[in-house]
């Protein structure tokens, strides 16, 4: 008859600074919060609170090591300052003459990700938005439409502002609409009346 030795109870992990040890196990060694709770013989909630306090007190400072971190920091500043849902910052192109194409590429990527069935896209005009047309991937949306936010402009230069909406609608195979109201009006009461219409 074989007798098994009784398993010894595992003692909880100790340290001269359990707060820092918790952070070390989580951020450096990659243990989960549940694994740390088991090692320290504490609740998972206690581990969560400890990690949160480490960040709040500056014990843990997160550094993002990526070339685009500066862009993302600027995006967050813009979003906070202007109350935006999202902002996209692109790197400065090598030459100023490439700026419209670089922004146009970012616009096309954003539209490609965001445009879904049933959405209404309200879009302006101009050289930058016109530059985005060459980068848009063609696909078919359902129950979506594109509205030109340029009003009835009496004059345009080489790019007709309303053409952008029509071409974007064509790429997504949806209808486009033009706003026939003027872009600018003389007084606020007329603006309010047109807006109500």
Z-matrix of the N, CA and C atoms (Angstrom, degrees):
N
C 1 1.446
C 2 1.522 1 109.33
N 3 1.310 2 114.67 1 124.72
C 4 1.469 3 118.60 2 -179.14
C 5 1.520 4 109.09 3 -94.63
N 6 1.266 5 113.20 4 140.38
C 7 1.474 6 118.26 5 177.64
C 8 1.521 7 108.53 6 -115.18
N 9 1.328 8 114.60 7 129.71
C 10 1.460 9 119.37 8 177.87
C 11 1.512 10 109.44 9 -87.16
N 12 1.328 11 114.04 10 141.66
C 13 1.454 12 118.45 11 176.96
C 14 1.519 13 108.53 12 -71.90
N 15 1.288 14 117.00 13 137.64
C 16 1.467 15 118.56 14 177.90
C 17 1.533 16 110.38 15 -64.71
N 18 1.352 17 115.22 16 138.15
C 19 1.465 18 118.88 17 -179.89
C 20 1.514 19 109.51 18 -71.02
N 21 1.310 20 113.83 19 134.51
C 22 1.461 21 117.85 20 178.57
C 23 1.522 22 109.51 21 -76.49
N 24 1.289 23 115.61 22 140.59
C 25 1.468 24 120.15 23 177.50
C 26 1.519 25 108.77 24 -64.78
N 27 1.321 26 115.21 25 134.89
C 28 1.463 27 119.59 26 -178.73
C 29 1.525 28 109.27 27 -81.52
N 30 1.318 29 115.08 28 124.72
C 31 1.463 30 119.46 29 -179.70
C 32 1.523 31 109.48 30 -77.96
N 33 1.322 32 116.04 31 144.93
C 34 1.467 33 117.84 32 179.23
C 35 1.524 34 111.44 33 -65.66
N 36 1.310 35 115.07 34 150.70
C 37 1.458 36 121.79 35 178.61
C 38 1.527 37 108.52 36 -66.36
N 39 1.325 38 115.91 37 139.87
C 40 1.468 39 120.65 38 178.63
C 41 1.520 40 109.24 39 -121.47
N 42 1.312 41 115.72 40 167.70
C 43 1.459 42 120.36 41 179.90
C 44 1.513 43 109.71 42 -164.53
N 45 1.324 44 115.61 43 160.99
C 46 1.463 45 119.81 44 174.22
C 47 1.527 46 110.37 45 -70.90
N 48 1.366 47 116.54 46 -20.94
C 49 1.467 48 121.31 47 178.37
C 50 1.529 49 108.20 48 -147.53
N 51 1.324 50 116.32 49 92.77
C 52 1.457 51 121.16 50 -175.67
C 53 1.528 52 112.60 51 -65.26
N 54 1.317 53 116.24 52 -28.55
C 55 1.469 54 119.29 53 178.60
C 56 1.519 55 110.08 54 -63.44
N 57 1.332 56 115.51 55 -50.33
C 58 1.465 57 120.64 56 -179.76
C 59 1.529 58 110.02 57 -66.91
N 60 1.324 59 117.28 58 -37.42
C 61 1.462 60 119.81 59 179.78
C 62 1.530 61 110.21 60 -64.24
N 63 1.330 62 116.67 61 -38.70
C 64 1.469 63 120.87 62 176.82
C 65 1.520 64 109.99 63 -59.85
N 66 1.328 65 115.73 64 -47.57
C 67 1.470 66 120.67 65 179.24
C 68 1.525 67 111.01 66 -62.77
N 69 1.333 68 116.53 67 -40.66
C 70 1.467 69 120.97 68 -179.95
C 71 1.529 70 111.06 69 -61.88
N 72 1.322 71 115.12 70 -47.85
C 73 1.464 72 119.47 71 -178.99
C 74 1.535 73 111.41 72 -60.92
N 75 1.330 74 115.98 73 -37.25
C 76 1.465 75 120.40 74 -176.31
C 77 1.528 76 111.98 75 -79.04
N 78 1.342 77 116.93 76 -53.29
C 79 1.462 78 120.77 77 -172.59
C 80 1.531 79 113.97 78 -83.93
N 81 1.320 80 117.48 79 -33.40
C 82 1.465 81 120.12 80 -175.79
C 83 1.533 82 111.35 81 -94.39
N 84 1.331 83 116.80 82 -49.44
C 85 1.463 84 119.85 83 -175.50
C 86 1.522 85 113.55 84 -90.35
N 87 1.335 86 117.03 85 -12.63
C 88 1.453 87 120.48 86 173.19
C 89 1.519 88 116.21 87 78.60
N 90 1.333 89 117.62 88 20.62
C 91 1.462 90 119.92 89 175.61
C 92 1.522 91 109.91 90 -70.48
N 93 1.329 92 116.73 91 149.77
C 94 1.464 93 120.04 92 175.69
C 95 1.524 94 109.00 93 -77.36
N 96 1.337 95 115.78 94 164.71
C 97 1.465 96 119.73 95 178.38
C 98 1.533 97 110.82 96 -61.80
N 99 1.318 98 116.04 97 -36.39
C 100 1.467 99 120.38 98 179.21
C 101 1.531 100 111.38 99 -65.83
N 102 1.333 101 116.16 100 -42.10
C 103 1.475 102 119.98 101 179.06
C 104 1.527 103 110.92 102 -64.77
N 105 1.321 104 116.24 103 -39.49
C 106 1.475 105 120.13 104 179.41
C 107 1.524 106 110.09 105 -65.69
N 108 1.333 107 116.66 106 -42.83
C 109 1.469 108 120.78 107 178.72
C 110 1.528 109 110.43 108 -58.03
N 111 1.326 110 115.63 109 -40.49
C 112 1.471 111 120.45 110 179.33
C 113 1.527 112 110.52 111 -66.97
N 114 1.324 113 117.20 112 -44.00
C 115 1.472 114 120.77 113 -178.82
C 116 1.526 115 111.77 114 -64.23
N 117 1.331 116 116.34 115 -39.30
C 118 1.468 117 120.67 116 -176.22
C 119 1.523 118 112.76 117 -91.28
N 120 1.339 119 115.61 118 -6.93
C 121 1.468 120 121.85 119 -177.75
C 122 1.537 121 110.78 120 58.91
N 123 1.312 122 114.29 121 49.45
C 124 1.472 123 121.14 122 176.01
C 125 1.532 124 107.60 123 -132.12
N 126 1.321 125 116.30 124 172.09
C 127 1.466 126 119.62 125 179.48
C 128 1.531 127 109.65 126 -78.06
N 129 1.335 128 115.02 127 158.60
C 130 1.467 129 120.31 128 177.58
C 131 1.524 130 110.34 129 -64.99
N 132 1.314 131 116.50 130 -33.38
C 133 1.476 132 121.25 131 177.70
C 134 1.524 133 109.90 132 -61.74
N 135 1.315 134 116.48 133 -40.31
C 136 1.479 135 121.13 134 178.71
C 137 1.528 136 109.79 135 -62.82
N 138 1.329 137 117.16 136 -41.36
C 139 1.470 138 121.09 137 178.16
C 140 1.529 139 109.72 138 -63.44
N 141 1.336 140 117.11 139 -45.00
C 142 1.467 141 121.24 140 179.03
C 143 1.522 142 111.02 141 -58.92
N 144 1.317 143 116.76 142 -45.49
C 145 1.473 144 121.05 143 -179.56
C 146 1.531 145 111.37 144 -65.02
N 147 1.313 146 115.69 145 -39.64
C 148 1.469 147 120.28 146 179.21
C 149 1.523 148 110.27 147 -63.39
N 150 1.320 149 117.13 148 -45.19
C 151 1.471 150 121.08 149 179.43
C 152 1.522 151 111.19 150 -64.38
N 153 1.333 152 116.69 151 -39.28
C 154 1.469 153 120.70 152 178.44
C 155 1.522 154 110.59 153 -64.49
N 156 1.346 155 116.93 154 -41.15
C 157 1.469 156 119.65 155 179.71
C 158 1.524 157 111.24 156 -69.55
N 159 1.337 158 117.17 157 -30.55
C 160 1.469 159 120.74 158 177.06
C 161 1.527 160 110.68 159 -61.96
N 162 1.317 161 115.44 160 -39.29
C 163 1.463 162 119.89 161 178.46
C 164 1.519 163 110.34 162 -72.42
N 165 1.336 164 117.04 163 -45.10
C 166 1.471 165 121.79 164 -177.56
C 167 1.528 166 111.90 165 -63.29
N 168 1.327 167 116.87 166 -36.44
C 169 1.466 168 120.92 167 -176.86
C 170 1.529 169 112.84 168 -90.04
N 171 1.322 170 117.49 169 0.30
C 172 1.464 171 120.07 170 178.29
C 173 1.506 172 114.51 171 79.66
N 174 1.338 173 117.30 172 11.89
C 175 1.473 174 120.51 173 176.53
C 176 1.523 175 109.03 174 -68.44
N 177 1.330 176 115.25 175 -39.64
C 178 1.469 177 121.46 176 175.94
C 179 1.524 178 107.77 177 -110.81
N 180 1.311 179 115.47 178 124.30
C 181 1.459 180 121.57 179 176.61
C 182 1.522 181 106.94 180 -117.88
N 183 1.325 182 115.83 181 118.54
C 184 1.463 183 119.88 182 -178.22
C 185 1.515 184 109.75 183 -86.11
N 186 1.326 185 115.39 184 130.88
C 187 1.459 186 120.75 185 177.29
C 188 1.518 187 108.07 186 -122.52
N 189 1.319 188 116.02 187 123.88
C 190 1.456 189 119.80 188 179.62
C 191 1.517 190 108.48 189 -92.92
N 192 1.312 191 115.66 190 119.08
C 193 1.458 192 121.50 191 -175.23
C 194 1.522 193 109.78 192 -100.06
N 195 1.340 194 116.19 193 78.52
C 196 1.463 195 121.36 194 179.29
C 197 1.519 196 108.76 195 -146.89
N 198 1.338 197 118.08 196 145.05
C 199 1.465 198 119.76 197 -178.63
C 200 1.532 199 113.12 198 -63.03
N 201 1.329 200 117.61 199 -23.12
C 202 1.465 201 120.53 200 -177.97
C 203 1.529 202 113.03 201 -91.58
N 204 1.328 203 118.13 202 4.78
C 205 1.465 204 120.92 203 -178.08
C 206 1.527 205 111.43 204 -60.32
N 207 1.327 206 117.34 205 -37.29
C 208 1.471 207 120.72 206 178.49
C 209 1.516 208 111.96 207 -63.59
N 210 1.330 209 116.22 208 -39.83
C 211 1.471 210 120.83 209 177.78
C 212 1.520 211 110.81 210 -63.42
N 213 1.330 212 116.23 211 -44.89
C 214 1.464 213 120.59 212 -178.75
C 215 1.527 214 110.22 213 -64.85
N 216 1.342 215 117.17 214 -37.79
C 217 1.477 216 120.50 215 177.30
C 218 1.526 217 110.01 216 -60.95
N 219 1.339 218 117.15 217 -42.91
C 220 1.465 219 120.80 218 177.60
C 221 1.525 220 111.36 219 -65.27
N 222 1.333 221 116.59 220 -39.21
C 223 1.463 222 120.31 221 177.67
C 224 1.521 223 110.70 222 -58.55
N 225 1.331 224 116.44 223 -46.02
C 226 1.471 225 120.66 224 -179.41
C 227 1.526 226 111.09 225 -64.57
N 228 1.329 227 117.78 226 -39.11
C 229 1.466 228 120.60 227 177.45
C 230 1.521 229 110.92 228 -61.32
N 231 1.334 230 116.75 229 -44.70
C 232 1.465 231 121.00 230 178.81
C 233 1.525 232 111.05 231 -63.37
N 234 1.327 233 116.21 232 -43.72
C 235 1.466 234 120.64 233 -179.59
C 236 1.527 235 111.33 234 -61.25
N 237 1.336 236 116.19 235 -43.28
C 238 1.471 237 120.14 236 -179.47
C 239 1.527 238 111.48 237 -70.20
N 240 1.324 239 116.52 238 -45.30
C 241 1.466 240 120.36 239 -175.53
C 242 1.522 241 112.47 240 -64.88
N 243 1.332 242 117.04 241 -41.04
C 244 1.460 243 120.40 242 -174.66
C 245 1.525 244 113.64 243 -105.70
N 246 1.326 245 118.17 244 5.10
C 247 1.456 246 121.53 245 178.99
C 248 1.519 247 112.79 246 64.82
N 249 1.331 248 116.58 247 37.25
C 250 1.466 249 121.48 248 -178.02
C 251 1.521 250 111.06 249 -86.32
N 252 1.326 251 115.82 250 148.46
C 253 1.462 252 119.53 251 172.69
C 254 1.517 253 110.40 252 -70.96
N 255 1.325 254 116.48 253 -35.84
C 256 1.465 255 120.31 254 -178.99
C 257 1.515 256 110.04 255 -157.41
N 258 1.313 257 116.42 256 147.45
C 259 1.461 258 123.27 257 173.64
C 260 1.521 259 107.23 258 -136.07
N 261 1.320 260 116.71 259 145.82
C 262 1.464 261 121.37 260 178.93
C 263 1.521 262 107.75 261 -123.02
N 264 1.318 263 116.81 262 122.77
C 265 1.464 264 122.86 263 178.04
C 266 1.519 265 107.66 264 -109.83
N 267 1.322 266 116.08 265 132.27
C 268 1.468 267 119.92 266 179.81
C 269 1.524 268 109.48 267 -112.79
N 270 1.339 269 118.33 268 156.85
C 271 1.462 270 120.15 269 176.63
C 272 1.529 271 110.40 270 -67.36
N 273 1.317 272 116.44 271 149.99
C 274 1.464 273 120.58 272 177.34
C 275 1.523 274 108.78 273 -66.98
N 276 1.342 275 117.13 274 126.28
C 277 1.469 276 118.65 275 179.66
C 278 1.528 277 111.47 276 -68.98
N 279 1.327 278 116.21 277 165.06
C 280 1.471 279 121.14 278 -176.03
C 281 1.525 280 112.12 279 -62.52
N 282 1.305 281 116.99 280 -37.80
C 283 1.464 282 119.61 281 179.61
C 284 1.507 283 111.42 282 -124.78
N 285 1.345 284 117.47 283 147.55
C 286 1.462 285 121.55 284 -177.89
C 287 1.526 286 111.55 285 -60.73
N 288 1.333 287 116.79 286 -30.84
C 289 1.463 288 120.13 287 -178.77
C 290 1.534 289 112.31 288 -70.14
N 291 1.343 290 117.52 289 -11.06
C 292 1.465 291 121.21 290 177.99
C 293 1.534 292 112.49 291 -95.83
N 294 1.332 293 117.17 292 -0.75
C 295 1.464 294 121.21 293 -174.14
C 296 1.526 295 112.16 294 -61.91
N 297 1.329 296 117.28 295 -46.25
C 298 1.466 297 120.35 296 -178.95
C 299 1.526 298 111.42 297 -60.41
N 300 1.339 299 116.50 298 -41.77
C 301 1.471 300 119.98 299 179.87
C 302 1.525 301 111.14 300 -67.75
N 303 1.331 302 116.76 301 -39.83
C 304 1.467 303 120.06 302 -179.54
C 305 1.528 304 110.57 303 -63.92
N 306 1.339 305 117.11 304 -44.70
C 307 1.467 306 120.10 305 177.93
C 308 1.527 307 109.68 306 -68.68
N 309 1.322 308 116.64 307 -40.27
C 310 1.462 309 120.97 308 178.04
C 311 1.515 310 112.31 309 -58.04
N 312 1.319 311 116.19 310 -40.25
C 313 1.469 312 121.42 311 177.82
C 314 1.523 313 110.04 312 -62.41
N 315 1.348 314 117.02 313 -43.28
C 316 1.467 315 121.36 314 179.45
C 317 1.526 316 110.54 315 -65.58
N 318 1.340 317 117.06 316 -39.75
C 319 1.469 318 120.97 317 177.97
C 320 1.529 319 110.26 318 -61.80
N 321 1.324 320 116.32 319 -45.44
C 322 1.467 321 120.97 320 -179.48
C 323 1.528 322 110.93 321 -62.55
N 324 1.328 323 116.94 322 -42.09
C 325 1.470 324 120.55 323 178.82
C 326 1.526 325 110.37 324 -62.97
N 327 1.337 326 115.74 325 -41.87
C 328 1.466 327 120.67 326 179.50
C 329 1.532 328 110.76 327 -63.91
N 330 1.332 329 116.63 328 -48.10
C 331 1.466 330 120.51 329 179.33
C 332 1.532 331 111.36 330 -61.75
N 333 1.331 332 116.03 331 -40.65
C 334 1.455 333 120.32 332 179.10
C 335 1.516 334 112.44 333 -59.82
N 336 1.343 335 116.56 334 -36.54
C 337 1.462 336 121.17 335 179.98
C 338 1.527 337 111.61 336 -78.92
N 339 1.333 338 116.33 337 -39.50
C 340 1.464 339 120.70 338 -169.81
C 341 1.519 340 115.28 339 -87.75
N 342 1.326 341 117.92 340 -34.43
C 343 1.468 342 119.70 341 -175.53
C 344 1.524 343 110.95 342 -68.38
N 345 1.333 344 115.70 343 125.04
C 346 1.459 345 122.14 344 -178.69
C 347 1.523 346 109.43 345 -133.01
N 348 1.327 347 115.81 346 169.59
C 349 1.461 348 120.99 347 175.80
C 350 1.525 349 110.13 348 -55.22
N 351 1.337 350 115.89 349 140.30
C 352 1.458 351 121.04 350 175.09
C 353 1.515 352 115.39 351 82.35
N 354 1.328 353 118.49 352 -0.21
C 355 1.471 354 120.86 353 -177.79
C 356 1.526 355 111.39 354 -89.69
N 357 1.347 356 114.61 355 152.81
C 358 1.457 357 121.68 356 171.57
C 359 1.527 358 107.50 357 -112.77
N 360 1.315 359 116.40 358 123.31
C 361 1.463 360 121.69 359 178.30
C 362 1.525 361 108.17 360 -103.45
N 363 1.332 362 115.90 361 120.38
C 364 1.457 363 121.15 362 174.38
C 365 1.522 364 106.80 363 -100.48
N 366 1.328 365 118.08 364 122.86
C 367 1.461 366 121.37 365 -171.58
C 368 1.518 367 111.27 366 -136.88
N 369 1.317 368 115.59 367 146.19
C 370 1.462 369 121.31 368 178.51
C 371 1.518 370 110.92 369 -90.15
N 372 1.317 371 115.43 370 -151.35
C 373 1.461 372 120.29 371 179.89
C 374 1.516 373 109.51 372 -137.02
N 375 1.310 374 116.89 373 -169.52
C 376 1.456 375 121.26 374 178.32
C 377 1.512 376 112.38 375 117.22
N 378 1.331 377 114.81 376 170.96
C 379 1.462 378 121.75 377 -173.99
C 380 1.526 379 112.76 378 -63.83
N 381 1.341 380 117.40 379 -39.67
C 382 1.463 381 120.26 380 -177.57
C 383 1.519 382 111.29 381 -66.70
N 384 1.344 383 116.51 382 -47.03
C 385 1.461 384 119.28 383 178.35
C 386 1.526 385 110.98 384 -65.70
N 387 1.328 386 116.01 385 -35.04
C 388 1.463 387 119.82 386 176.86
C 389 1.529 388 110.21 387 -63.38
N 390 1.331 389 116.71 388 -37.32
C 391 1.470 390 121.36 389 179.32
C 392 1.526 391 111.78 390 -65.51
N 393 1.330 392 117.20 391 -26.26
C 394 1.469 393 120.17 392 -179.06
C 395 1.525 394 112.03 393 -70.62
N 396 1.336 395 117.81 394 -22.12
C 397 1.462 396 121.49 395 -174.72
C 398 1.526 397 112.76 396 -59.85
N 399 1.323 398 116.52 397 -36.23
C 400 1.460 399 120.70 398 -179.11
C 401 1.515 400 114.23 399 -70.41
N 402 1.335 401 117.28 400 -13.38
C 403 1.468 402 121.12 401 -178.11
C 404 1.526 403 113.27 402 -106.74
N 405 1.331 404 117.08 403 -6.85
C 406 1.471 405 119.79 404 -178.36
C 407 1.526 406 111.05 405 -72.61
N 408 1.311 407 116.36 406 131.40
C 409 1.467 408 121.20 407 177.38
C 410 1.522 409 108.97 408 -84.81
N 411 1.319 410 116.11 409 129.63
C 412 1.462 411 121.40 410 -178.51
C 413 1.536 412 110.39 411 -70.63
N 414 1.327 413 115.55 412 132.35
C 415 1.462 414 121.49 413 172.86
C 416 1.525 415 108.97 414 -159.73
N 417 1.294 416 115.78 415 161.69
C 418 1.462 417 120.25 416 -175.45
C 419 1.521 418 110.66 417 -103.28
N 420 1.340 419 114.87 418 124.94
C 421 1.460 420 120.79 419 175.98
C 422 1.523 421 109.60 420 -106.95
N 423 1.320 422 116.13 421 157.87
C 424 1.466 423 121.32 422 178.34
C 425 1.523 424 109.77 423 -113.25
N 426 1.308 425 116.80 424 141.56
C 427 1.465 426 124.39 425 176.21
C 428 1.528 427 112.47 426 53.91
N 429 1.307 428 118.44 427 31.33
C 430 1.464 429 122.67 428 177.72
C 431 1.531 430 108.57 429 -112.17
N 432 1.323 431 116.74 430 163.86
C 433 1.462 432 120.22 431 175.63
C 434 1.527 433 109.89 432 -154.50
N 435 1.329 434 114.76 433 164.50
C 436 1.465 435 121.88 434 179.16
C 437 1.524 436 107.82 435 -123.69
N 438 1.333 437 116.26 436 130.45
C 439 1.462 438 121.92 437 -179.31
C 440 1.525 439 108.79 438 -115.92
N 441 1.338 440 116.40 439 128.12
C 442 1.462 441 121.55 440 178.27
C 443 1.522 442 109.20 441 -80.22
N 444 1.320 443 117.02 442 123.67
C 445 1.465 444 122.01 443 -179.83
C 446 1.527 445 111.55 444 -96.86
N 447 1.296 446 117.25 445 39.27
C 448 1.472 447 119.20 446 -176.52
C 449 1.520 448 112.66 447 -109.71
N 450 1.324 449 117.63 448 -7.14
C 451 1.450 450 119.24 449 179.88
C 452 1.516 451 111.63 450 65.57
N 453 1.317 452 115.59 451 -170.44
C 454 1.468 453 119.50 452 179.75
C 455 1.525 454 109.28 453 -94.63
N 456 1.322 455 115.48 454 82.41
C 457 1.468 456 120.53 455 179.25
C 458 1.531 457 109.53 456 -74.32
N 459 1.339 458 117.26 457 129.88
C 460 1.457 459 118.40 458 -179.67
C 461 1.527 460 113.37 459 -77.31
N 462 1.344 461 117.31 460 -15.69
C 463 1.469 462 120.14 461 -175.19
C 464 1.526 463 109.32 462 -141.72
N 465 1.315 464 116.27 463 140.58
C 466 1.459 465 120.23 464 172.94
C 467 1.516 466 108.27 465 -145.11
N 468 1.348 467 114.77 466 155.14
C 469 1.465 468 118.96 467 179.83
C 470 1.523 469 108.73 468 -88.43
N 471 1.339 470 118.29 469 -137.93
C 472 1.460 471 120.38 470 -172.28
C 473 1.519 472 113.41 471 -67.21
N 474 1.353 473 117.02 472 -24.66
C 475 1.465 474 119.32 473 177.68
C 476 1.524 475 108.33 474 -108.49
N 477 1.311 476 115.92 475 117.90
C 478 1.454 477 119.89 476 174.03
C 479 1.524 478 107.23 477 -71.85
N 480 1.351 479 118.74 478 117.86
C 481 1.471 480 120.31 479 -174.36
C 482 1.520 481 113.94 480 -56.21
N 483 1.330 482 117.88 481 -34.39
C 484 1.461 483 119.69 482 -176.40
C 485 1.527 484 112.60 483 -75.89
N 486 1.324 485 117.46 484 -13.38
C 487 1.467 486 120.28 485 -178.17
C 488 1.532 487 111.41 486 -69.00
N 489 1.348 488 116.85 487 -28.48
C 490 1.466 489 120.24 488 -178.62
C 491 1.524 490 110.12 489 -60.86
N 492 1.331 491 116.95 490 -49.12
C 493 1.468 492 120.56 491 -179.59
C 494 1.525 493 110.91 492 -60.14
N 495 1.318 494 116.44 493 -43.29
C 496 1.471 495 120.44 494 -178.84
C 497 1.519 496 111.14 495 -63.03
N 498 1.326 497 117.12 496 -40.89
C 499 1.468 498 120.01 497 -178.28
C 500 1.525 499 112.11 498 -73.59
N 501 1.332 500 116.92 499 -36.76
C 502 1.469 501 119.71 500 176.17
C 503 1.527 502 108.98 501 -63.86
N 504 1.328 503 116.64 502 -42.81
C 505 1.466 504 120.99 503 177.70
C 506 1.525 505 110.61 504 -60.23
N 507 1.324 506 116.49 505 -38.87
C 508 1.459 507 120.88 506 179.20
C 509 1.532 508 111.07 507 -64.16
N 510 1.320 509 116.97 508 -41.21
C 511 1.471 510 121.40 509 179.63
C 512 1.529 511 110.62 510 -61.14
N 513 1.351 512 116.02 511 -41.23
C 514 1.466 513 120.28 512 -178.38
C 515 1.532 514 112.27 513 -91.29
N 516 1.342 515 116.34 514 2.68
C 517 1.467 516 122.70 515 178.90
C 518 1.526 517 112.25 516 54.69
N 519 1.352 518 114.79 517 48.41
C 520 1.469 519 121.04 518 178.88
C 521 1.529 520 108.90 519 -129.12
N 522 1.325 521 116.65 520 173.26
C 523 1.462 522 121.39 521 178.11
C 524 1.521 523 111.10 522 -77.82
N 525 1.340 524 115.52 523 151.05
C 526 1.459 525 119.82 524 172.68
C 527 1.527 526 108.82 525 -121.66
N 528 1.327 527 115.20 526 150.64
C 529 1.459 528 121.67 527 -178.39
C 530 1.521 529 109.38 528 -128.96
N 531 1.335 530 114.89 529 145.88
C 532 1.461 531 121.17 530 177.62
C 533 1.527 532 108.73 531 -109.77
N 534 1.311 533 116.74 532 140.80
C 535 1.462 534 120.62 533 173.62
C 536 1.524 535 106.78 534 -90.63
N 537 1.322 536 116.55 535 120.10
C 538 1.462 537 119.33 536 -175.19
C 539 1.523 538 113.07 537 -86.46
N 540 1.317 539 117.61 538 -4.55
C 541 1.470 540 120.58 539 177.71
C 542 1.520 541 109.92 540 -71.94
N 543 1.338 542 117.81 541 152.42
C 544 1.468 543 119.92 542 178.36
C 545 1.526 544 112.22 543 -66.96
N 546 1.324 545 115.28 544 153.27
C 547 1.463 546 120.76 545 179.53
C 548 1.521 547 110.51 546 -68.90
N 549 1.320 548 116.81 547 -42.34
C 550 1.464 549 121.16 548 179.32
C 551 1.528 550 109.47 549 -122.93
N 552 1.319 551 115.57 550 145.81
C 553 1.466 552 121.84 551 176.45
C 554 1.522 553 108.89 552 -130.78
N 555 1.344 554 115.30 553 165.41
C 556 1.465 555 120.40 554 -172.91
C 557 1.522 556 114.06 555 -77.72
N 558 1.331 557 117.91 556 -29.14
C 559 1.466 558 117.42 557 -177.37
C 560 1.535 559 110.89 558 -144.29
N 561 1.328 560 113.96 559 162.63
C 562 1.469 561 120.55 560 -173.70
C 563 1.521 562 112.46 561 -69.67
N 564 1.336 563 118.08 562 -30.38
C 565 1.466 564 119.16 563 -179.05
C 566 1.534 565 110.94 564 -66.84
N 567 1.339 566 116.32 565 -37.35
C 568 1.456 567 119.84 566 176.64
C 569 1.526 568 110.47 567 -67.42
N 570 1.338 569 115.69 568 -40.11
C 571 1.468 570 120.24 569 176.11
C 572 1.518 571 110.73 570 -58.30
N 573 1.363 572 116.53 571 -46.55
C 574 1.461 573 121.09 572 -178.99
C 575 1.538 574 110.87 573 -62.26
N 576 1.325 575 115.83 574 -39.99
C 577 1.456 576 120.65 575 179.94
C 578 1.534 577 110.70 576 -64.87
N 579 1.337 578 116.28 577 -45.65
C 580 1.467 579 120.71 578 178.78
C 581 1.525 580 110.72 579 -64.09
N 582 1.313 581 116.63 580 -40.71
C 583 1.459 582 120.80 581 179.36
C 584 1.538 583 110.42 582 -62.68
N 585 1.321 584 116.27 583 -41.67
C 586 1.462 585 120.16 584 178.87
C 587 1.529 586 110.59 585 -63.44
N 588 1.340 587 116.88 586 -37.55
C 589 1.474 588 121.35 587 177.75
C 590 1.510 589 110.52 588 -65.94
